[in-house]
Amino acid sequence: MNSTAANTSNMTTSASSIPSRVELESLVKSTPTSGKKRSLAALALVATLGSLLFGYDTGVISGALPYMGLPKTAGGLGLNAVQTGLVGGLLALGAALGAAMGGKLSDHYGRRHNILLLAAIFFIGAVGCALSPNLFVLYPFRFILGFAVGGAAATVPSYLSETAPSKIRGPLVAIDQFMIVFGQFLAFSVNAAIARSTGGPAAVVLSDPTGAHAAGATVSWDILSAIQGLTVSAGNGDAWRWMLLVASIPAIGLWIGMRMMPESSRWHAANRRFLEAIGALKRIRNEHKDDILGEIDDMVELHRQAPREKWSLRQVWNARWTRRILIIGILLGFFDQLTGINTAMYYLPMVLHSAGFSSADSITLNVISGLASVIGAGTGFLLIARFARRSVGIYQETGVTLCLFALAAVFALGITPFMNADGTISGAPAIAPWLVLIVVSLFVFAKQSGTVMWVLQAELYPAGVRGSAMGAAVACAWLMNAVVTFAFPLMISTMGPVWTYVTFGTINIGALLFYIFFVPETKYSSLEELEIIFRKRYS
């Protein structure tokens, strides 16, 4: 064993030490597993707790914002439109940095190491946000939480794709998307439970010059905000803190669970640590049924064909074929955010409230769209397993575009004409608000059942720079997320919902064309085969 380790150590120092097939066969036979056996199901469940946190932390803000908008004396933070945009936008900016840095860190130290680090940051960010006494403390903790979200977005899909056999790679990576969506649904459910238990965003009235409410009465903020001269002392506005604090629980589970999982064998192989690659792969493969030698040999073959001591993003950009792949990945991220999906995740209660529902009902009804999203993500398993990646992407963009234009039409015909100067609605058809909810639910179903962006991101890039390249692409996606998140409340207030959704619908026509004409197919090849195919196609 010691002599084998010494030989493998020498292999990491130069291209000439790359083993032949015969040498590799001897290594596979003599190398034991590097730890206890783990099933792929357990590995995916644990790793995607990071994705669940991603979903929860992005979805929970939709129910927290109505409480944060309450006066400070009622437990809220008194947010205005700009501050509301910043609460969401700063998380997205933190996610952009987290994706970029997380990708580099995962290339340097390993996928597992990075997820463990992110678990600690998730915990710190969640607790810090929940305990923030004011906006100036909340903002940096939202940024920190965003760092963890972005790092998870860049690292978890890479970890899953690198540990999965080729035949189930797509569905396994799709678990990542499902857990993001399930995390959002969990957030909506927690929000609804807290909203119902507290009676919704409300405050305690100390004095009411109008005489309409008795001293100490609890009334809805919808009514409260319309009363002139009202003095507020306390209320349930601090319910948002409990909503945010719940995220600390799965963060602890992620940290504990990942300590029991192996490092990615492909990360070991990319760093020419072939002995460790074999030991890690044996932990998650059946030595009697799976072709471990063939899988390891595919990893080593990349070094035989194009030996490279170190990858960098500059090298990726300077080489024509890798630059083309990176641009495709960046555009995939841009268009994924420009579907407007995160406006539904962050601001749907605001949209439903503008359509005529009360604040408390809007938070509760958000669960329906969350359920549609979960069902969509579950359907996505079947679509990704059965159909080509491009076909699923084309379906997604078609459905999203139609729903966005339908949403604009509902507001144009059934809501906007009946809106008063103060933002209230009078005389609108009773079915109009429900049509908004139905169309939004169809929108999130189409988006989540057709989301292949994360699968494609995990499959596109060369092994030696997969973490950094995916981190760069996901960082760009989060920068676009920040733009959309910050701009959406302003677009709604200045352009109105009709032209806001027409704008997003028009952009998604371009996204549909992008999938049709530019996105490559990745379903039918191993990660190593794809690298060889792309090198030939795009050089």
Order of alpha helices (4+ residues) and beta strands (2+ residues): alpha-alpha-alpha-alpha-alpha-alpha-alpha-alpha-alpha-beta-beta-alpha-beta-alpha-alpha-alpha-alpha-alpha-alpha-alpha-alpha-alpha-alpha-alpha-alpha-alpha-alpha-alpha
